[in-house]
């Protein structure tokens, strides 16, 4: 699901703007990001290569076994800059471990040391630099028209079933399900949304992040909050407008990849690249949301999660090739389902908790019992490539799966195959049923979004969910 993940880097570069060459170098804004990119992998608080921890300003200046690596004003006298630009065998990063620091970046470090190797006013020399960088980072304003299609990693229907909310680039976009017309844009701090669910009151919980940098779960009022109208589209500020961004549940140092909420809205679970799933109790309302458990049950990224309606079971899908079940009340792992023997991308659960479903890189949909021994009940093939998501219909005993084979498939809860939904032209990463169970929507790697009728599998609308993009969208073939 996460390959080809840097497709947007060209846009990120575009948005980053030109480097300022003449102004005084700022440690936190100019130097620290270069160190984070090139050095922290080995010189963090855990690895401390050469006994050198670079994660605070104080420690950078103190150095490792060889002593102070920076002589303020004299870049050539300490090891810090010299090791980046040296032609000797001993270089930093070590020659066999990585590319040299780009010349223009090394020049920034050199200039900073020449100017006295100072820390910016107002920053504690003992402050954790990764955290400091994260706090200071400002999300870019999404472009009016996208130069590249956005990868659709998540989508959901609005509670009335009339619109589809789609994860954009540093924003959520809302589209009319019947016409594919853009209705609303909501700016977000997260670069990407990976999971989203409406809470019973109509607020939208969104899990997302910026790959390798940060991840979060935030809750937005996208239905009632007001924004400004630009070119006929309402634009809401989910970054700083407190009427739009109503709750910030948590943030971590890498993407949050999945989110699940019980139908009563009392339990929310979200997990991702830090291998953990955080479980929140929302029974006293969002304002009093309480983190009750941090479940670390997988050896690798958690790619999918689902909750049984009674909030008893948490089902998870792992890059560690297993699906697992956690008993939330007993706080223990109850099932490990190993049958996929490859990456498990998605899980779903029957509302009454009697059946678990999982899909993965083995192209299979499998079912098993969340309260059982981890034995498979049945499996079903059909997709021609990796299967990324499985979702359960809220009203009917039906499932939908989405795949790298560019299709969505419908299944009965006993895994009998139903309609194959086509019309998208790339990997289908996201799929969701409408609240009344009558429609299914899916989103693909190239920005495509399709909406189909569950009853007969006919397409309602296929459009590209990248605002302003110019594409020739082929009309869906009627069957
Ligand atoms: C792939 C791992 C790796 C990366 C990335 C890396 N280093 Fe190192 N570094 C090491 C190892 C291992 C040592 C200890 C061996 C040595 O001193 O040559 C070391 C030692 C050092 C030392 C000497 C510390 C002392 O007092 O002994 C300095 C200074 C240093 N690194 C600076 C940097 C800088 C600056 C960067 C980023 C531009 C960087 N390193 C990136 C692995 C790394």
Boltz pocket constraint, residues with backbone or C-beta under 6 A from the ligand:
constraints:
  - pocket:
      binder: B
      contacts: [[A, 34], [A, 35], [A, 38], [A, 39], [A, 40], [A, 41], [A, 42], [A, 43], [A, 49], [A, 50], [A, 51], [A, 52], [A, 63], [A, 64], [A, 65], [A, 66], [A, 67], [A, 69], [A, 79], [A, 80], [A, 83], [A, 84], [A, 90], [A, 91], [A, 92], [A, 93], [A, 94], [A, 97], [A, 98], [A, 101]]
      max_distance: 6.0
